[in-house]
Amino acid sequence: MSKVEILAPVGSKEMLIAAVRSGADAVYLGLEHFNARRNAENFTTESLKEAVEFCHVRGVKVYLTLNIMLSDKEIEDAVVQTVTAAKLGIDGVITADIGFSCALHSAVPSLPIHASTQMTVHSPLAIKPLKAMGFSRVVVSREMSKSELVEFCKTAKEYNMEVEVFVHGALCMSMSGQCLLSAMLGGRSGNRGLCAGPCRLPFSAENSNGYDLSLKDLSLISYLNELKDMGVTSFKIEGRMKRPEYVAAATAACRQMLSQGYVDEEISSALEKVFSRSGFTSGYYTGKLGKDMFGIRTKDDVTASDKVFAFIHTLYRNERQSVKICGKAEIKANKPITFTVTDNVNTVTVSSVVPEKAIKRPIDEDFVSQMLCKTGGTPYYFEQLVVSIDEGITVRAGDLNSLRRKALEELSAIRSKGVDISADFSTLNTSSPKKSNISPKTVVRIDNIEQLTQKVKKSDLVVVPISLNLELLPPNLNIAVELPRGISNEKYILSRLESFKEKGVKVAVCSTLAAVELAKKVGLEYISGFGFNIYNSNSLLYHKNQNALAAVLSPEILLLEAKKLSGDFPKGIISYGRLPLMLTRNCPIKNGQNCNECSKNKSLTDRKSAVFPVRCNNGYSELLNSKVIWLADKPSDLIGLDFQVLYFTDETPERVDRVIEAYQDNSSPDCEFTRGLYYRGVE
C-alpha cells in the first residue's frame, strides 16, 4: 500500500502554519495570478520560497495551483511563473486548462502535473488520455459514489495514476469545470478563479426553502480508511478562502481518523462549529441524494464558530515534531566532538570543542543523550541516537546544545534547498490565426424530435441528444450525436452510440475526455464541445492533434479573442440559445419535491424573479439561463469563425423556425436576450 497524504488548503502564512502543525502531509496554494482562488491572500514568489522551505524542512509537500482557463497572452507567463516555482522546489502543480497543461509538460517534463477537479473527471475512461498528456495524478469530481470510486481506482492503478479525493469542505452545486453561473450573472468566472458564489443566494423551486443551489459542506472524514483501502492517494480538504482555525480543525480530524480510526468528540464538535452549513453531507459518496444534501449558513452557524477558536488554537500553537531522524555522537579524548544527524536521505556532520578531563564527575551516555535529544521547538525527533564516550572526560551542556542546534540547522538548510530544473519554451504555440472573410456555417442543436423541422434539416449539421428515438430520424440527414457531459452509465452510452453508427451517423459531439474515449471506442469521429472550456490556441492544437473535426469554444471567451486563436483548425461558438449554466448530479428541484412528483417543465426563480429552466437527462440535471444568447443581428462580428451553433433547448418547433429565419435575415432580437460574455468578457 502506497503512502497516503492529508492535503490541506493554504491561502496565507497563518493558514500554512495551522495546516502543517495540525498534521498535513501536503498543502496546496496559489500565487497572486492564475489560480482558482484569486480572492485569497495567496503568495508572492518570495513568500512562496519561504513557504516551500518551511514545508520541506517539516517533510510536507507543496503543490501549486494554476487551475483556471488561460488565454493566449497568459500561457507563456504562466509557464514561466511555474518554472520559477519549480526551481523553488514545489512538488507538483495542479492544472485545469488542457492547452496550458500540455505546454507546461513539454517545457518542464520532470515536474509532476495533477489534473484539477475543474477538468470534470468522473469516469475511468479519462485516465488514459490524462496519462498521455503527462498527468501523474487526478483530482476526481466530488459527485462520484463509492462504487464509482472503487472502479476508478482500479483503472488508475493500471496506469500508475494517483487519485486525489475531496474529503471535506464546500460542495458546489455544479460539477467543477461545468459552471457558468457566476460568469453569466456577474462576469466573475469560476473557471477563471473569481467565482462570486451566486449559488448561495436565493433560488427557489416549488415547496423548497428558497436556497435550491446551496448544498451542505461535504465531509468524508469517517470514510478515510475505506478510501485508503480502495487506493486513494490524497485526501483533499477544500478551503483556501476560509480561516486558519478551519484548516487546523479539518486537518487534525483527518490526522486522527488515519492514526486512530476515530475522531475525538472535542475535535469533531469543533470542526462542525468552526464552519458548516447546518451540518455536513456525504450524499454523493453514499448515494443518498435529495433534500438532506441542501443547507445554508445560518446565524447560529456563525455564532457557534466564535466559541471554538480558543480550543482550535491549541492544535497548532506549538511545533509538531513529525520528522524522524537518527544521530551518532562521538566524544573522544583530545579530539573535537563530532555529531552526525541523518533523516535517511540527507546527512550532516558537525564538530565542536575538544572535551576536557573530568575533575569531579565525568559525563555519561544518559547526560549526552538528554542534551542532544532536546529537539523541542523544531520539527525533529530522534528515533535512534548512538553515543560513544571515552572514560574520564567532560563536556559543558552549553557546548552540546550548540552542537545540536548547528546540526539541525544544517540539516534544515539541506532539506529546504531548491532544485536545479531546466525548461524548454520552444514548444509554446506561436502560429498565426487563419484569416477568413466567409460567414460561418450553421450547426443546429436540438433537444427533441419535435424540433427537427424542415428548416433545421437544411442546416449544415444537426446535433441530436443521445437519448433521441432513432426510429424517428429521417435518412440522408447530416447528423452528429451529442454525448452527455455527465457520464453515469457507460454501457448505455456505448449501446446508443452503436445504434447511431448503424443508422449512418459518423460524428459525435464530446465535451469531456471520457466522452471522446467512448466515441473512439465505437469508431466515431468527434467534435469537441463547449464543456472542454477551450480558451486558447494550445487547447485547439491539442484537439487537432487528437484528430477532432472541430471545436466549440468556451462561452466565456471574448469574440475578438476567439477569432484570433491560431491554427487552421475549425472553431465556432454558441451564438444562440439558453446556455446550460450548471451541470448537477443532485437535481435542485429535489430540495422541494421528489422525482415522481416533478413536472416536465420545472424551473428555479431567483431573487429578481428571473426564471431558470431545469432539465434532467442521463442521471444529471442542467440549469439553463433565464435569457437566450442572441447574435443574429451581429453577422459581421462572426466572420472569422468557421461555424456557429444554434443551441435549442425548450423552444417550440415554431420558435425554432422563427430563430433560424432570424439568423438567416440578421434580425434584431424579438425576446428577452443577452449577448453572453462575447463582448464584455469575464474577470
N, C-alpha and C positions, 0 to 999 in steps of 0.2 A: 504494500500500500504506500503510495507516494505521500509526502508530507502535505498537509493541507494548511491553508493560511486564513487568518481573520484579516479582512481588508477593510480599513476604516477610512472615512471621508475626512479631508482636511481642507479648510478654507482660510486658515490663518495660523500664525505661530502658536497661539494658545491651544487651538484645536489639535495641532501636531503633537504638542506635549501631552495633552489629555489622551489622545489615541495611543501613543507609544507606551506611556506609563500605565495605561489600563489594560494592556495586553495585546495590542495589534501586532501582527506579523508583517503587515504591509500597509501602506497608505496610498491613496490616490489624490492628486492635487492638480490645479491648473495654474498656468501663467496668466498674465493680465489679458491676453487675447487668445482667440481660437479654442475656447473650451465651452462646454455646455452649462457652465455656471458662471457666466461672465459677471453676474451681480455679486458674487462672493468677493471677499477681500483679495484672495488669490496671491500669487507670489511674483516677485521680480526675479530677474536672473540671479542677482546677488543673494536674495533671501532663499531662492531655490538651492543655491550652493550650500548655504547654511543648513537647510532642511535635509538635504541628502547626507551631509556629513553627520548631522545629529542622528539620523536614522541608521546609517550604515555602521556607526560605532556600536549601536544597540542591536544590530542584526536584523533590522527592519528594512524591507524593500520599499522602493518609491516608484510609483507609476505616474507618468504624466498624462493628463487628459487633453487630447486635441480632437474631441468627438463631435464636431459640427461640420456642416456643409461649408466648403471653401470655394471662393471664386477664383478665376484665373489669376487675378492680380495678387491674390493672397497665398497661393500654394507655395511659391518659391520662398517667401518669407517664413511660412510655417515650417517648411523643411529645414531652413537654416536655423530657425529657433529650436527645432527638435534636435538637430545635430549639436548645437550648443549645450542643450540639456543632457544629451548623451555623453558628452565629454565631462560633464559634471558628475556622471555616474548613475543616472536614472536606470532603473532595472527593466523598464518597458514603457510603451506608450499606447494609450487607448484611443483608437480612431474609429470614425464612422463613415467618412467620405471615401468611396472606392477609389476615386482618382488620386486623392492625396495619399491614401494607403499604399497604392501601387508605386507612386513616385517616391515615397519615403522608403519603401522596401528596396527599391532599385538603388537609391542613393546610399542607404545605410543597411545593408542586408544582415548585419550582425545584431541589430537592435530588435529585441522581441516586440512584436506588434499584437495587440489584443483587439478583437472585434467588439466594438461597443454594442450595448443593447439597442442603440439607435439604428443598428443595421437590421433589426427585426428578425433575428434568427430564432426560430422556434421549431425547426424540423432538422433531423439528421442529414437530410439531403444537402443542406447548405455547407456542411463541414468540408466536403471535397473541394469546392471552388475556393473556400476561405483558405484552405491549406495551400492551394496553388498560388494564391495571392501573397503568401508569406506569413499568414497569421499563425501564431502558436497557441492562442487562447481565444475563446469566445465567451462573451457575456450574454447569456441567453435571455430571451424575453421573459418577463415576470408572469406572463399568462400561462406558463406551462404547468401541467399537472404532474403528479408524482410518476405515474406510469409513462408519461411522455419523456420525463427527465431520465428515467431508467434506460429507455431505448436510445435516447440521445447520447448518454454517457457511454453506452456500449459501442456506438459508432465512433465517438470521439476517441476512445481508447485505440481503436483500429488505426486511426490516423495520427496517433500520438498528439492529439489536440487537448489542451487543458480546458476545463469547463468552470466558468465562474457564475455563481447564482446570487441574486439579491436575496438576503435573508432578513433584512429589517429596514424599515423606512417608508417614505412616502410612496404611494401607489397611484400612478397616473391612470386616469380612466381609459385613455387611448394607449394602444401599443406604441412603445417608443419608436420614433422614426416615422410614424404614420399619422402625426397630429399636425394639423394646420390651424387649429382653433385660435391660438394666441396671435399667430401671424395675420390671419384674415380679419380678426376682430379689432386688433390694435396695432398691427405692424411689428410686433415683437415676436420674433420667431424662436420657437423651442428648438428647431433644427439648426439654429444659428447661436443658441446659447442664451437667449434672453426671454424665455417663457415668462409671461406675466401671470400665469396661473388662473385664467378666467374660468376654468372648470370648477373652482372653489366658490364661484358666485352662484346666485340662484338660477337654476334651470329646472323647470318643473314639468312633470307629466301628471296624468290623472291619478289621484289618490296617493300622491307621494308627499315627502316632507319638503319639497321645493328645492332640494340640492341633489339633483339626479346625475350629476357628473363628478361628484365628490365621494371618493372611496376612503375607507379607513386605511390607516397605515398597515403595511404588510409586516408580519412577524413570523418567521420560520425557525426561531432560535431553538424551540423544543425539538426540532427535526434535524439538528445539525449532524448528529452521529449517523442518522439514517442517510442523509445526503452524502456524508463522507463514505459510507459503505458502498453507495452506488457509483462513486467515482468522481464526485465534485471536488475540484482542487481548491477553489477560493470561495469563501463566504463573505459576500459584499454587503456593507452597511451603507445605506443612502443617507445623505445629509450634509453636503458641503455648505449649505446655506443656514444650517442650524447652529446651536450654541455648543461650546466645548463640553458642557455638562451632559448634553445629549450623547455626544460621541463617546464620552467616558463610560456612561451607563450602558450603552449598547455594546461597546467593545468588551467591557467587563462581564456582561451577561453571556456573550458568546464564549469568552475565555473559560468561564465557569462551566458552561454546558459541555465543552470539549474535554475539560480536565477532570470534572467530577460527575458528569452525567445529569446534572440538575443545576438550577439557578437559585441561589439563596433568596428567600422571600423579600428581604430588605432591598436587594438589587432589582429583583423583578418588579416590586412595587415602585421603586424609584424610576425605573425605565418607563413604566406606563405614565407616571405623573410628569416626568420631565417633558414628554411630548407624545400626545396621542390625539386621535380624533374620536373620543369616546370609546377607546379600546382599539384592539388590533384585529386583523383578519389573516387567515391562511387559506382563503377561499379558492384561489386558483389551484394551489398545490393539492388540497384535499378534495377538490371538485365540488365544493359547496358554494355555488354561485347564488346570486339573488340579493334580496333586501338586506341580509345581515352583513354584506360587504360594504354597504354605504355608511358614511359617517362624516361629521363636520367637527371643527374645532370650536368647542363651546367656551363660555366664560369660566365654567367650573374647571375645564381642562387647563386653561391659562392660569387660574389661581392655584391649582394643585402643583404646578411646576415650581413655584416660589418656595414651597415647603421642603423640597428635597435637595436644593442646591448645596446646602452645607454638608450633607452626607456625601453627595457625589464628589465634592471637592476632596474628600479624604481618599478617594480612589486614585487620584493622580497627583497628590501633593508631593509625594516623595519619589525618588528614582526607583524604577523597577529593575531589580537585579536578575537579568534574564540571559546574560551571555556567559556561557560556561568556559572556563579557562583552566589550564594546568600550569604548574610552576615548579622550578627547581632552584634552590638556593645553596650556594657553596661558600662556606665561611672557613677559610683555611688560615693558619698562622703565617704571618709575613707575606700574605697575598691580598690584593684587593678583593672585597666581597663581590661575587657575581650572582646575578639573579636573572633567570630565563623564564619568560612567560610565553605561552602559546595558546591560540584559540583553535588549534589543529589545522589551520591554514596559514596563518601568519605567526612568525616567531621573532621575539626581540630579546636581546641580552644586554643588560646594563651592569655597570660596576660602580663600586663605591670605595669607601675608606678601607685601609688595612686594619683589621681587628687588633685590639690591644690585649696584652697579657692580663688575665684576671688577677686582681689583688685580693679580693674577697670571694664573691660568688660568681663563677663562670656562667655564661648563658647556656641554655639547653634548647632542644628542638621545640618544646612547648612554647617557650618565650618567643622564639623566632617566628613560628607559625602564627602565633597570636598577632604579632606586629604586621606580618606580611599579608595576612588574610583580612585586614581591616579595609574592606572594599566598599563600605557604606558610602553613599553619595555618588557611586559610579554604577554603571550597568553590569559590572562583572561580579562573578563569584567563583571561588576555586572548587573545582571538582576534585582536584588532587594537588597536593603540594609536597614535594620531596625536599628535605632539609639535610644537608651534610655539614657537620661541625667538628672541627678539631677540639681536643680537650684543652681546658685551661685558658680559654680566651673569652673576651667580652666585646660587646658592641653596644653603642648607645641606641636607645629606642628611636630617637630622632633620626639617626642615620638609616635605620631600617625603614622608617616611614618615608623618608625622602627617596630611598631606593625603590620602594613600591610605587610611589607616585610617578617617578620617572619612567618606570617600566610600563605602567598602564597608559601614561600619556603617549609614549612612543607607539604602543600597540594601537591606541585610538587613532593616531595620525596615519598609520598604515591602513587601518580599516576604513577610514573616511576619504582616502585618496581617490581622485577622479581617474578616468580611464583615457587611454590614447585610442582614438577612434578616427577612421578615415571616412570620407564621404565623396560620392561622385554625383555632381549635379548635372551632368551632361544628358541624363535620361529624361529631364523635365520636358514636357511637350511644348514646343515652340513654333509649331506650324501655323500658317496663316488661315483665317476663315475663308470659306468658299463664298465668292460673290455671286449673287443671283438677282435678276430682275423679274423672275417669274413668280406669279401668285402661287401660294401654297395649295397643294391638293387637299381635298376634304375627306376626312375619316369620320364616319358616324358611328357612335357607340350607343347601342340601345339596351334597354333593361328588360324588355319583354317582347313577345312575338307581335302583340297588337301595334307596337311602334314600327314594325317593319312595313312601312308604307311604300308606295311606288317611288316617291321622291328619295326615300332612304336607299332603295335598291339601285338608284342611279349614281350614288356616291362612289368615290374611288375605292373605298374599303368599308365594310360593315363589321363592327366588332360586336359580338354577342356574348352574353354570360354563359358560363359552363353548364348551368342548370337548364338552359333553354331546350324546349322539346324539339329534337332534331327532325321529327316527322313533319313538322310544320314549316321547315325551311325549304324554300324553293331551290331548284337546281340552277347551276350556272351563275351563282352569286359569289362575288369575291368576298369571302368571309374569313375573319380571324376570331378565334375563341379566346375569351378573357379568363385567365385563371384568377382565383381569389387571392387577395393579399394575405389573408389569414388561412393557414392550411391546417386542418384538424383531421382530415381523412384522406390520406394519400391514395389508398386503394380506389376510393370513389373517383378521385380526380383522374387517376390513370385510366380507369374504365371509361369515363366520359371522354377523355382525350382520344382514346382508341376509337370510340364511336364517331367522333367528329372527323377523325382521319379517314375512316371508312366512308364517310359522307363526302369526302373530297377536300376537306379543309386541310390546308397546309401550314397555317401560321397561327401561333398563339401569342397573346399579349401577357407578359410576365412582369410582375413588379417586385419579386423577391428572388434571391439566389435559388431557393428551393423550388420555386415555380419554374425557373429556367431548367433545372435538372429534370423535372417531371416532363416538360415539353421535349427535351432532348431524348429522354428515355423512349418516347413514343415515335421519335423521328420527325417532329415538327420543327420548323424554323420559328424564330421568335422576334417580337418587337419588345424593347424594354419599356415598361410602363412608368407612370409618374411616381409610383411608390419607391423607386430607386433613388429619388431625390438627386437627379443629375443636375449639377450646378456648375460644372467646369469642363474644360476640354479634355483633361486627363480621364475623367469619368466616361466621356464619349468614346475616347480611344479604347478604354477597357472593353466596352460593349462591342465596339467594332472588332476588336481582336478576338472576342468570343463568338464572332460570326452572327451577331444580331443583325436584323434587317434595317432597323431604325430605332429611334429613341424618343420618348415623350419626356420633355424636360420638366424640372421641378416647377410647380405652380408658383414658387416663391422667387423665381428669377426675374430680374428686370428684362423687359422685352428687348431693349437695346443691347444688353449683355448676352441675351440668348442668341441674337443674330451674329454676334462677334465670336461665338465659340468656334474654335478652329477645327480643321479637318474636312474631309469630303464625305462625312457620314450623315445620312438623312436625319433631321431633327425637327421636332414640332412641339406645339403646346396645346393645351386645352383652351380653346377660345370661346367656348360656350358651355354653360351647364352649372348645376349645383355641385360644387366641389365637395367630395367627402372630407369633412373636417376632422373626423375621428374614426379609427377602426377599433372596436371594443369587443372583448370576449364576454364581458358581463353587460348585457343589454341595459341601458339606462332606464328603460321602461319598467324593468324588474323592481325598481325601488317603489313602484306603486301597485303593480299587479303581476300575476303570473302569466306565463306564455299562453296558457289556454284561455285566459281572459282578454288577451290582447287583440286589438283590431288591426287590420291590414294597414290602414292609414294612420300611423302613430307619429307623434312628434313631441318635441320639448319646446317650451316657451321661456325666454329669458326675461330679465327684469325690465327690459324695454319693450316687451310684448312682441319681440321678433320670434317667428316660428321656425324651428329647425326640424325638418322631417327625419325620421329614423327608419331604417330598413334593415331587415335581418336575412342573411343568407349564409349557408355553409357553416353554421355554428358561430358566426360573428355578426356584429351589428355595425352599421355605419351611420354616423351623424352627418347629415347633409347641410350645406349652408342655407341660410334663410333667403339669400338672393342668388340669382344666376349671374355668371360672368357673361358679359356682352361685349363683343368686339366686332360685330357685323359692320358697324359704321367706321371702322378703322382699317380698311383693307390695305392701304399703303404702308401701315405700320407692321403688317405681317409679311411683307415682301422681304425675302432673305431667309425665311423659314421654308422647309420642304413640305410641311403639311400642318393642318390644323385639325383638332378633334372637337366635334360637336358631341358633348357628353350628356346624353339624355338619361334621366332617372325616372321622375314621377310625371312626366308630361303625357298628355293625351295624344293619340295619333294626329288629331287635328293641330295640336300645338306643335308637334314635331314638324309637320309640313310647313306651318307658318314660320318657324325658326329657320328652316332650310331656305325658304324663299327669301327671308330677310338677309341671310348671308350671301345669297346669290345677287340680291339687289342692293347690298351695302346699306341696309335700312337702319334708321335710328332705333333705339330701344323702345319697346312698347309695353314694358313691365318694370317692376322694381328690379334694379340691376346693380352690379358692381363691375369695376374694371379689374378686380382682383388685385394682385400685387405687381402686375406687369409694368405699371408706371410709377407707383410710389415705393416699391421695394420693401425690404424688411431691415430691421436693425439686427 
